[in-house]
Amino acid sequence: MKRVGYFRYPAVLLVCALSAGCASPSRGLPGIAYDPGASKLLNFQESYKYWAGDQGAFKPFMNGAVLYSGDHYIIQFTPSEDSYVYIFQIDSNQGVNQLFPMESFKGVKLDNRNPVQAGMTYILPAQNKSFVLDDRTGRETIYFMASRQPDQTLQEQYEALSQARQEQRASLIKQLQEQLTTSIKTRGLGTVVSNQAQGARRAEQVSVVTFEHR
């Protein structure tokens, strides 16, 4: 449920620059990944911050952190070049939610669209707003993916999932969430996939941060 000025979500965040090991998001280190078909690296400056309950200043958190229901959190990133960003959150029940792009949430206009522009700093969900952890506890995760070209498969799969949710088709929702989760995980480097997934598109930058929601 949404609070005034905030957005309530189940919680999870992921951040590891795959070509350079895990870069701690709390230190503001850039995410870097190597694209064999490109002439240079695709770089992003990322940070993940939270505050406890309804008071206090935002503090950085890193992979393996513990957050609690009612805590607020934001995601901030700055791309080094024009690109396409996709951020998905997977909760403890394996529910998948897209955090970017996001044009609106429950009637609140956000206008977070692709492509993102080089040198511009993006704050999610929006300036002076934050996500709020709900009462569903457990391990949660957020995948940050970026590429130089749009990922039509991810876009189409999430649109189909959104439509199934509107129609309240439980069995189809479960099926589409499983398909989307597979697509997300096969975007990363070093992922083991079946031979049938050989043609799966790889993102040029993938970051992952997981925290425990209590």
ROSE-974893 format. One record per residue: residue number from 1; residue in three letters; x, y, z of N, C-alpha, C, CB in turn. Coordinates in steps of 0.05 Angstrom, whole numbers, plus 5000, padded with zeros to 4 digits. Glycine has a CB too. Layout:
# ROSE-974893
<senu NUM "ALA" <X Y Z> <X Y Z> <X Y Z> <X Y Z>>
...
//
This chain:
# ROSE-974893
<senu 1 "MET" <5017 4976 5000> <5000 5000 5000> <5017 5025 5000> <4981 5000 5024>>
<senu 2 "LYS" <5008 5046 4987> <5024 5070 4984> <5019 5090 5007> <5019 5084 4958>>
<senu 3 "ARG" <5041 5102 5017> <5038 5124 5035> <5040 5150 5019> <5060 5123 5057>>
<senu 4 "VAL" <5030 5171 5031> <5031 5197 5018> <5060 5205 5015> <5016 5219 5034>>
<senu 5 "GLY" <5069 5210 4991> <5096 5219 4986> <5116 5196 4983> <5105 5237 5007>>
<senu 6 "TYR" <5107 5171 4987> <5125 5149 4986> <5113 5126 4970> <5133 5139 5014>>
<senu 7 "PHE" <5129 5105 4964> <5119 5082 4950> <5126 5057 4966> <5131 5081 4922>>
<senu 8 "ARG" <5105 5041 4970> <5110 5017 4986> <5115 4993 4967> <5085 5011 5004>>
<senu 9 "TYR" <5137 4980 4972> <5145 4957 4956> <5156 4935 4974> <5166 4964 4935>>
<senu 10 "PRO" <5155 4910 4965> <5171 4889 4978> <5200 4897 4974> <5165 4860 4968>>
<senu 11 "ALA" <5220 4885 4987> <5246 4897 4985> <5268 4878 4976> <5254 4908 5009>>
<senu 12 "VAL" <5285 4887 4958> <5309 4873 4950> <5326 4890 4932> <5302 4847 4936>>
<senu 13 "LEU" <5353 4888 4934> <5370 4903 4917> <5395 4887 4910> <5377 4930 4929>>
<senu 14 "LEU" <5406 4889 4885> <5429 4874 4877> <5450 4892 4864> <5421 4852 4858>>
<senu 15 "VAL" <5476 4890 4872> <5496 4906 4858> <5523 4893 4857> <5498 4932 4871>>
<senu 16 "CYS" <5532 4883 4835> <5558 4872 4831> <5568 4878 4803> <5559 4841 4836>>
<senu 17 "ALA" <5589 4893 4800> <5600 4898 4773> <5614 4873 4765> <5619 4923 4773>>
<senu 18 "LEU" <5603 4859 4745> <5611 4832 4739> <5639 4829 4728> <5591 4819 4721>>
<senu 19 "SER" <5648 4850 4713> <5674 4847 4702> <5696 4856 4721> <5676 4863 4676>>
<senu 20 "ALA" <5688 4866 4744> <5707 4876 4763> <5702 4866 4791> <5708 4907 4763>>
<senu 21 "GLY" <5687 4844 4794> <5680 4833 4820> <5657 4849 4831> <5704 4834 4839>>
<senu 22 "CYS" <5652 4847 4857> <5630 4862 4870> <5640 4889 4878> <5619 4846 4894>>
<senu 23 "ALA" <5627 4910 4868> <5634 4937 4877> <5613 4946 4897> <5634 4956 4852>>
<senu 24 "SER" <5622 4954 4921> <5604 4961 4942> <5589 4986 4934> <5618 4966 4968>>
<senu 25 "PRO" <5562 4986 4933> <5546 5009 4925> <5548 5030 4947> <5517 5001 4920>>
<senu 26 "SER" <5554 5023 4971> <5555 5043 4992> <5579 5062 4989> <5557 5029 5019>>
<senu 27 "ARG" <5598 5054 4973> <5621 5071 4968> <5619 5087 4942> <5647 5055 4968>>
<senu 28 "GLY" <5597 5084 4928> <5593 5099 4904> <5612 5091 4881> <5597 5128 4909>>
<senu 29 "LEU" <5621 5066 4881> <5639 5057 4860> <5624 5052 4835> <5654 5032 4869>>
<senu 30 "PRO" <5636 5057 4811> <5622 5053 4786> <5619 5024 4780> <5637 5067 4764>>
<senu 31 "GLY" <5596 5017 4768> <5592 4990 4758> <5604 4989 4730> <5562 4983 4757>>
<senu 32 "ILE" <5620 4969 4724> <5634 4967 4699> <5631 4939 4688> <5664 4974 4702>>
<senu 33 "ALA" <5624 4937 4663> <5622 4911 4650> <5633 4913 4622> <5593 4900 4649>>
<senu 34 "TYR" <5645 4891 4613> <5657 4890 4587> <5638 4879 4566> <5683 4874 4587>>
<senu 35 "ASP" <5635 4894 4544> <5619 4886 4521> <5638 4878 4499> <5599 4909 4512>>
<senu 36 "PRO" <5642 4852 4493> <5661 4844 4473> <5657 4857 4446> <5660 4814 4470>>
<senu 37 "GLY" <5632 4865 4440> <5627 4877 4414> <5629 4907 4413> <5600 4869 4405>>
<senu 38 "ALA" <5636 4919 4436> <5637 4948 4437> <5666 4957 4439> <5621 4959 4461>>
<senu 39 "SER" <5671 4983 4434> <5698 4993 4434> <5707 5003 4461> <5701 5016 4414>>
<senu 40 "LYS" <5688 5005 4480> <5696 5015 4507> <5676 5004 4527> <5697 5046 4508>>
<senu 41 "LEU" <5683 5007 4553> <5666 4998 4574> <5641 5015 4578> <5682 4996 4600>>
<senu 42 "LEU" <5620 5003 4588> <5596 5017 4595> <5596 5022 4625> <5570 5002 4586>>
<senu 43 "ASN" <5598 5047 4634> <5602 5054 4662> <5577 5067 4674> <5626 5072 4665>>
<senu 44 "PHE" <5571 5060 4699> <5550 5072 4714> <5559 5078 4742> <5525 5054 4714>>
<senu 45 "GLN" <5553 5102 4752> <5558 5108 4781> <5532 5101 4795> <5567 5138 4785>>
<senu 46 "GLU" <5532 5083 4814> <5508 5074 4828> <5511 5078 4858> <5502 5045 4821>>
<senu 47 "SER" <5488 5083 4871> <5488 5083 4901> <5460 5074 4910> <5495 5111 4912>>
<senu 48 "TYR" <5460 5062 4933> <5436 5051 4945> <5434 5061 4974> <5435 5020 4944>>
<senu 49 "LYS" <5413 5074 4982> <5411 5086 5008> <5384 5080 5021> <5415 5117 5006>>
<senu 50 "TYR" <5384 5081 5048> <5360 5076 5063> <5359 5093 5088> <5357 5046 5070>>
<senu 51 "TRP" <5335 5096 5099> <5333 5106 5126> <5313 5090 5141> <5326 5136 5126>>
<senu 52 "ALA" <5317 5087 5168> <5301 5070 5184> <5275 5085 5192> <5316 5062 5209>>
<senu 53 "GLY" <5252 5072 5187> <5226 5084 5195> <5221 5110 5181> <5225 5087 5224>>
<senu 54 "ASP" <5210 5129 5196> <5202 5155 5185> <5221 5178 5194> <5174 5162 5193>>
<senu 55 "GLN" <5244 5171 5203> <5262 5192 5213> <5291 5186 5207> <5258 5196 5243>>
<senu 56 "GLY" <5308 5207 5209> <5336 5203 5204> <5344 5209 5175> <5345 5175 5212>>
<senu 57 "ALA" <5370 5211 5171> <5380 5216 5144> <5385 5190 5129> <5406 5233 5145>>
<senu 58 "PHE" <5385 5192 5102> <5392 5168 5086> <5420 5159 5091> <5387 5174 5056>>
<senu 59 "LYS" <5424 5133 5093> <5450 5121 5097> <5455 5100 5075> <5453 5108 5125>>
<senu 60 "PRO" <5479 5097 5066> <5485 5077 5045> <5482 5049 5057> <5513 5080 5033>>
<senu 61 "PHE" <5474 5030 5040> <5474 5002 5049> <5487 4985 5027> <5446 4992 5056>>
<senu 62 "MET" <5497 4962 5034> <5511 4945 5015> <5499 4917 5015> <5541 4944 5023>>
<senu 63 "ASN" <5510 4901 4997> <5500 4873 4995> <5502 4859 5022> <5517 4858 4974>>
<senu 64 "GLY" <5480 4845 5029> <5480 4830 5055> <5469 4846 5078> <5507 4821 5061>>
<senu 65 "ALA" <5460 4871 5073> <5450 4888 5095> <5423 4877 5105> <5446 4917 5085>>
<senu 66 "VAL" <5415 4886 5128> <5389 4879 5140> <5372 4904 5142> <5393 4865 5168>>
<senu 67 "LEU" <5349 4904 5130> <5330 4926 5131> <5304 4915 5143> <5325 4938 5103>>
<senu 68 "TYR" <5287 4933 5153> <5263 4926 5167> <5238 4938 5154> <5264 4934 5196>>
<senu 69 "SER" <5215 4925 5158> <5190 4935 5148> <5187 4964 5157> <5166 4917 5157>>
<senu 70 "GLY" <5179 4981 5138> <5176 5010 5145> <5200 5026 5137> <5170 5013 5173>>
<senu 71 "ASP" <5223 5013 5133> <5247 5028 5124> <5243 5039 5095> <5272 5010 5124>>
<senu 72 "HIS" <5255 5061 5090> <5253 5074 5063> <5280 5069 5049> <5248 5105 5066>>
<senu 73 "TYR" <5278 5068 5022> <5303 5066 5007> <5300 5079 4980> <5311 5036 5004>>
<senu 74 "ILE" <5323 5087 4969> <5324 5099 4942> <5347 5087 4926> <5327 5130 4944>>
<senu 75 "ILE" <5345 5090 4900> <5366 5081 4882> <5375 5105 4866> <5357 5057 4863>>
<senu 76 "GLN" <5401 5109 4863> <5411 5132 4848> <5432 5122 4829> <5423 5153 4867>>
<senu 77 "PHE" <5432 5132 4804> <5452 5124 4785> <5457 5147 4765> <5444 5099 4770>>
<senu 78 "THR" <5481 5147 4754> <5489 5166 4734> <5504 5152 4711> <5507 5189 4746>>
<senu 79 "PRO" <5493 5150 4687> <5506 5136 4665> <5528 5154 4653> <5485 5129 4644>>
<senu 80 "SER" <5548 5140 4642> <5570 5155 4628> <5563 5160 4599> <5596 5139 4631>>
<senu 81 "GLU" <5543 5146 4589> <5534 5150 4561> <5505 5143 4558> <5551 5133 4542>>
<senu 82 "ASP" <5492 5153 4537> <5464 5146 4532> <5461 5116 4531> <5454 5160 4506>>
<senu 83 "SER" <5441 5105 4544> <5438 5076 4545> <5410 5070 4555> <5459 5063 4563>>
<senu 84 "TYR" <5404 5043 4558> <5378 5034 4566> <5381 5019 4592> <5365 5016 4544>>
<senu 85 "VAL" <5365 5026 4612> <5367 5015 4639> <5342 5000 4646> <5373 5037 4660>>
<senu 86 "TYR" <5345 4976 4658> <5323 4960 4667> <5329 4951 4696> <5318 4935 4649>>
<senu 87 "ILE" <5312 4958 4715> <5316 4951 4743> <5291 4935 4752> <5320 4976 4761>>
<senu 88 "PHE" <5296 4910 4761> <5275 4893 4770> <5280 4885 4799> <5273 4868 4753>>
<senu 89 "GLN" <5259 4883 4815> <5260 4875 4842> <5245 4848 4845> <5248 4896 4861>>
<senu 90 "ILE" <5258 4829 4857> <5246 4803 4862> <5243 4799 4892> <5263 4780 4849>>
<senu 91 "ASP" <5219 4795 4902> <5214 4793 4930> <5217 4764 4940> <5187 4804 4938>>
<senu 92 "SER" <5212 4760 4966> <5216 4734 4978> <5197 4713 4968> <5213 4736 5008>>
<senu 93 "ASN" <5175 4721 4956> <5155 4703 4944> <5160 4699 4914> <5127 4712 4949>>
<senu 94 "GLN" <5183 4709 4904> <5190 4708 4876> <5172 4725 4858> <5189 4679 4866>>
<senu 95 "GLY" <5159 4745 4870> <5144 4765 4855> <5163 4784 4842> <5124 4780 4873>>
<senu 96 "VAL" <5158 4792 4817> <5176 4809 4802> <5162 4836 4797> <5184 4796 4775>>
<senu 97 "ASN" <5176 4858 4804> <5167 4885 4799> <5188 4901 4785> <5159 4899 4825>>
<senu 98 "GLN" <5180 4917 4766> <5198 4934 4751> <5200 4961 4764> <5190 4936 4721>>
<senu 99 "LEU" <5224 4969 4771> <5229 4995 4783> <5238 5016 4763> <5249 4993 4805>>
<senu 100 "PHE" <5249 5008 4741> <5257 5026 4719> <5257 5010 4693> <5285 5039 4725>>
<senu 101 "PRO" <5245 5021 4672> <5230 5046 4670> <5203 5045 4685> <5225 5054 4641>>
<senu 102 "MET" <5193 5067 4693> <5167 5069 4707> <5156 5097 4702> <5170 5063 4738>>
<senu 103 "GLU" <5134 5098 4687> <5122 5124 4680> <5104 5134 4702> <5106 5121 4655>>
<senu 104 "SER" <5092 5116 4718> <5074 5125 4740> <5071 5102 4759> <5047 5135 4729>>
<senu 105 "PHE" <5062 5109 4783> <5056 5089 4803> <5031 5097 4819> <5080 5084 4822>>
<senu 106 "LYS" <5009 5081 4816> <4984 5087 4830> <4975 5115 4827> <4987 5080 4859>>
<senu 107 "GLY" <4977 5125 4802> <4967 5152 4796> <4987 5174 4799> <4944 5158 4812>>
<senu 108 "VAL" <5011 5168 4810> <5032 5188 4814> <5050 5187 4790> <5048 5184 4840>>
<senu 109 "LYS" <5053 5210 4776> <5070 5211 4752> <5099 5211 4760> <5063 5236 4735>>
<senu 110 "LEU" <5115 5193 4748> <5144 5192 4753> <5160 5198 4728> <5151 5164 4763>>
<senu 111 "ASP" <5151 5189 4705> <5164 5195 4680> <5193 5185 4679> <5163 5224 4675>>
<senu 112 "ASN" <5198 5162 4690> <5225 5150 4688> <5226 5132 4663> <5231 5132 4714>>
<senu 113 "ARG" <5238 5143 4642> <5237 5130 4616> <5265 5124 4605> <5222 5147 4596>>
<senu 114 "ASN" <5266 5106 4586> <5289 5100 4570> <5288 5116 4544> <5293 5070 4565>>
<senu 115 "PRO" <5311 5122 4531> <5338 5117 4541> <5346 5138 4562> <5358 5118 4519>>
<senu 116 "VAL" <5365 5130 4580> <5375 5149 4599> <5398 5165 4586> <5385 5134 4625>>
<senu 117 "GLN" <5402 5189 4597> <5421 5208 4584> <5448 5209 4599> <5409 5236 4582>>
<senu 118 "ALA" <5469 5210 4584> <5496 5211 4596> <5499 5235 4614> <5517 5212 4574>>
<senu 119 "GLY" <5510 5231 4638> <5516 5252 4656> <5493 5261 4673> <5526 5275 4641>>
<senu 120 "MET" <5469 5251 4668> <5446 5259 4684> <5443 5240 4708> <5420 5259 4667>>
<senu 121 "THR" <5438 5250 4731> <5434 5234 4755> <5404 5228 4759> <5445 5247 4780>>
<senu 122 "TYR" <5398 5202 4761> <5370 5193 4765> <5367 5183 4794> <5363 5170 4745>>
<senu 123 "ILE" <5345 5191 4806> <5338 5183 4833> <5311 5169 4832> <5338 5207 4853>>
<senu 124 "LEU" <5311 5144 4842> <5286 5128 4841> <5275 5124 4870> <5291 5101 4828>>
<senu 125 "PRO" <5248 5127 4872> <5229 5129 4851> <5227 5157 4838> <5202 5122 4860>>
<senu 126 "ALA" <5234 5178 4854> <5234 5206 4843> <5247 5224 4864> <5205 5215 4837>>
<senu 127 "GLN" <5253 5248 4856> <5264 5268 4875> <5244 5272 4898> <5270 5295 4860>>
<senu 128 "ASN" <5254 5271 4923> <5239 5275 4947> <5218 5253 4951> <5225 5302 4945>>
<senu 129 "LYS" <5222 5230 4939> <5204 5207 4945> <5222 5182 4950> <5185 5202 4921>>
<senu 130 "SER" <5210 5162 4961> <5225 5137 4967> <5207 5113 4967> <5240 5140 4994>>
<senu 131 "PHE" <5219 5089 4963> <5205 5064 4966> <5204 5058 4996> <5219 5041 4950>>
<senu 132 "VAL" <5183 5044 5004> <5179 5036 5032> <5175 5006 5034> <5156 5051 5046>>
<senu 133 "LEU" <5190 4992 5051> <5187 4963 5054> <5160 4957 5067> <5210 4952 5071>>
<senu 134 "ASP" <5146 4937 5056> <5120 4929 5067> <5124 4908 5089> <5102 4917 5045>>
<senu 135 "ASP" <5104 4894 5096> <5105 4875 5118> <5113 4846 5109> <5079 4874 5133>>
<senu 136 "ARG" <5118 4842 5084> <5126 4816 5074> <5156 4813 5076> <5117 4812 5044>>
<senu 137 "THR" <5164 4797 5095> <5193 4795 5102> <5206 4772 5086> <5197 4790 5131>>
<senu 138 "GLY" <5233 4771 5087> <5248 4751 5073> <5270 4763 5057> <5230 4735 5055>>
<senu 139 "ARG" <5285 4747 5043> <5307 4756 5027> <5297 4769 5001> <5327 4733 5020>>
<senu 140 "GLU" <5307 4792 4994> <5297 4806 4970> <5321 4816 4954> <5280 4830 4978>>
<senu 141 "THR" <5315 4821 4928> <5337 4827 4909> <5329 4846 4887> <5347 4801 4896>>
<senu 142 "ILE" <5348 4863 4879> <5343 4882 4856> <5365 4878 4835> <5342 4911 4866>>
<senu 143 "TYR" <5357 4874 4811> <5375 4871 4788> <5376 4898 4773> <5367 4848 4769>>
<senu 144 "PHE" <5400 4908 4770> <5405 4932 4754> <5419 4924 4728> <5422 4954 4770>>
<senu 145 "MET" <5406 4928 4705> <5418 4920 4680> <5418 4944 4661> <5402 4897 4667>>
<senu 146 "ALA" <5439 4946 4645> <5441 4968 4626> <5453 4958 4600> <5457 4991 4637>>
<senu 147 "SER" <5445 4969 4577> <5456 4962 4551> <5454 4986 4533> <5442 4937 4540>>
<senu 148 "ARG" <5468 4984 4511> <5468 5005 4491> <5444 5004 4472> <5493 5005 4475>>
<senu 149 "GLN" <5429 4982 4473> <5406 4978 4456> <5382 4970 4473> <5411 4957 4434>>
<senu 150 "PRO" <5358 4977 4466> <5334 4969 4482> <5331 4938 4482> <5309 4982 4470>>
<senu 151 "ASP" <5321 4928 4504> <5316 4900 4507> <5286 4894 4504> <5327 4889 4535>>
<senu 152 "GLN" <5278 4888 4480> <5250 4884 4473> <5238 4861 4489> <5246 4880 4444>>
<senu 153 "THR" <5254 4840 4493> <5243 4816 4507> <5235 4823 4535> <5264 4794 4507>>
<senu 154 "LEU" <5252 4837 4550> <5245 4845 4577> <5220 4863 4577> <5268 4859 4591>>
<senu 155 "GLN" <5220 4882 4559> <5197 4900 4558> <5171 4885 4553> <5202 4921 4536>>
<senu 156 "GLU" <5171 4868 4533> <5147 4853 4526> <5138 4834 4547> <5151 4838 4500>>
<senu 157 "GLN" <5157 4821 4560> <5150 4802 4582> <5138 4816 4605> <5174 4786 4590>>
<senu 158 "TYR" <5148 4840 4612> <5137 4854 4635> <5110 4866 4629> <5156 4876 4645>>
<senu 159 "GLU" <5106 4875 4604> <5080 4884 4596> <5059 4862 4597> <5081 4896 4567>>
<senu 160 "ALA" <5066 4838 4589> <5048 4815 4591> <5042 4809 4620> <5060 4790 4577>>
<senu 161 "LEU" <5061 4810 4637> <5057 4805 4666> <5038 4826 4678> <5084 4805 4681>>
<senu 162 "SER" <5042 4851 4671> <5025 4873 4681> <4996 4868 4672> <5035 4900 4671>>
<senu 163 "GLN" <4992 4860 4647> <4966 4855 4637> <4953 4832 4652> <4966 4849 4607>>
<senu 164 "ALA" <4968 4810 4657> <4957 4787 4672> <4949 4795 4700> <4978 4765 4673>>
<senu 165 "ARG" <4965 4813 4712> <4958 4823 4739> <4932 4839 4739> <4981 4840 4751>>
<senu 166 "GLN" <4929 4855 4719> <4904 4871 4717> <4880 4852 4714> <4905 4890 4693>>
<senu 167 "GLU" <4883 4830 4700> <4862 4811 4695> <4860 4791 4718> <4866 4797 4669>>
<senu 168 "GLN" <4878 4792 4737> <4878 4775 4761> <4878 4745 4753> <4854 4781 4778>>
<senu 169 "ARG" <4896 4738 4734> <4898 4711 4725> <4922 4698 4739> <4902 4709 4694>>
<senu 170 "ALA" <4917 4686 4762> <4938 4676 4780> <4957 4657 4767> <4925 4663 4804>>
<senu 171 "SER" <4947 4637 4753> <4964 4617 4741> <4982 4629 4719> <4948 4594 4729>>
<senu 172 "LEU" <4971 4647 4704> <4987 4661 4683> <5007 4679 4695> <4968 4676 4664>>
<senu 173 "ILE" <5000 4692 4717> <5019 4710 4731> <5044 4694 4740> <5006 4724 4755>>
<senu 174 "LYS" <5039 4671 4752> <5061 4654 4761> <5079 4645 4738> <5050 4629 4775>>
<senu 175 "GLN" <5066 4637 4716> <5082 4629 4692> <5098 4651 4681> <5063 4618 4671>>
<senu 176 "LEU" <5086 4675 4678> <5101 4698 4667> <5123 4708 4685> <5081 4721 4661>>
<senu 177 "GLN" <5119 4706 4711> <5140 4714 4730> <5164 4696 4728> <5129 4715 4758>>
<senu 178 "GLU" <5159 4670 4724> <5181 4651 4721> <5196 4656 4695> <5170 4622 4721>>
<senu 179 "GLN" <5182 4662 4674> <5195 4668 4648> <5212 4693 4650> <5174 4671 4626>>
<senu 180 "LEU" <5200 4714 4663> <5214 4739 4665> <5239 4736 4683> <5196 4761 4677>>
<senu 181 "THR" <5237 4721 4705> <5260 4716 4722> <5282 4702 4708> <5251 4700 4747>>
<senu 182 "THR" <5275 4683 4691> <5296 4669 4675> <5309 4689 4656> <5283 4646 4659>>
<senu 183 "SER" <5294 4706 4643> <5305 4726 4625> <5324 4744 4639> <5283 4742 4611>>
<senu 184 "ILE" <5316 4753 4663> <5333 4771 4678> <5359 4758 4685> <5319 4780 4704>>
<senu 185 "LYS" <5358 4733 4695> <5382 4720 4704> <5401 4712 4680> <5375 4695 4719>>
<senu 186 "THR" <5390 4708 4657> <5407 4701 4634> <5419 4726 4621> <5392 4686 4613>>
<senu 187 "ARG" <5413 4750 4631> <5426 4774 4621> <5454 4778 4633> <5409 4799 4628>>
<senu 188 "GLY" <5460 4765 4655> <5485 4769 4669> <5507 4752 4658> <5482 4764 4698>>
<senu 189 "LEU" <5532 4761 4661> <5555 4745 4654> <5559 4722 4673> <5580 4763 4652>>
<senu 190 "GLY" <5569 4700 4664> <5575 4677 4681> <5550 4661 4689> <5588 4687 4705>>
<senu 191 "THR" <5527 4666 4676> <5503 4651 4683> <5503 4625 4668> <5478 4668 4676>>
<senu 192 "VAL" <5495 4603 4681> <5493 4578 4668> <5465 4575 4657> <5499 4555 4688>>
<senu 193 "VAL" <5463 4570 4631> <5437 4568 4617> <5436 4543 4600> <5431 4593 4600>>
<senu 194 "SER" <5413 4534 4593> <5410 4511 4576> <5418 4519 4547> <5381 4500 4576>>
<senu 195 "ASN" <5423 4498 4530> <5430 4503 4503> <5408 4519 4488> <5435 4477 4488>>
<senu 196 "GLN" <5383 4516 4497> <5361 4530 4484> <5363 4560 4488> <5335 4519 4494>>
<senu 197 "ALA" <5378 4568 4508> <5380 4597 4514> <5405 4609 4503> <5380 4601 4544>>
<senu 198 "GLN" <5418 4596 4484> <5443 4606 4472> <5440 4634 4460> <5454 4587 4452>>
<senu 199 "GLY" <5416 4639 4449> <5412 4665 4436> <5403 4687 4455> <5392 4662 4415>>
<senu 200 "ALA" <5402 4681 4481> <5393 4702 4500> <5411 4726 4499> <5391 4690 4528>>
<senu 201 "ARG" <5399 4750 4500> <5415 4774 4500> <5428 4779 4527> <5396 4798 4492>>
<senu 202 "ARG" <5453 4787 4526> <5467 4794 4551> <5468 4824 4555> <5496 4782 4551>>
<senu 203 "ALA" <5462 4833 4579> <5465 4862 4585> <5494 4869 4585> <5451 4869 4612>>
<senu 204 "GLU" <5500 4894 4579> <5528 4902 4579> <5537 4912 4607> <5532 4925 4559>>
<senu 205 "GLN" <5519 4915 4625> <5526 4921 4653> <5504 4909 4671> <5529 4951 4658>>
<senu 206 "VAL" <5512 4893 4690> <5493 4880 4709> <5503 4884 4737> <5489 4850 4702>>
<senu 207 "SER" <5485 4894 4754> <5492 4898 4783> <5472 4884 4800> <5494 4928 4790>>
<senu 208 "VAL" <5481 4874 4823> <5462 4859 4840> <5468 4865 4870> <5465 4829 4835>>
<senu 209 "VAL" <5447 4871 4885> <5450 4875 4914> <5427 4861 4927> <5450 4906 4922>>
<senu 210 "THR" <5432 4844 4947> <5412 4829 4961> <5412 4837 4991> <5416 4799 4958>>
<senu 211 "PHE" <5389 4841 5003> <5388 4846 5031> <5366 4830 5044> <5385 4876 5037>>
<senu 212 "GLU" <5368 4827 5070> <5348 4812 5086> <5327 4832 5096> <5362 4797 5109>>
<senu 213 "HIS" <5302 4826 5090> <5280 4843 5099> <5267 4830 5123> <5259 4848 5076>>
<senu 214 "ARG" <5268 4843 5146> <5258 4832 5171> <5235 4850 5182> <5280 4829 5192>>
//
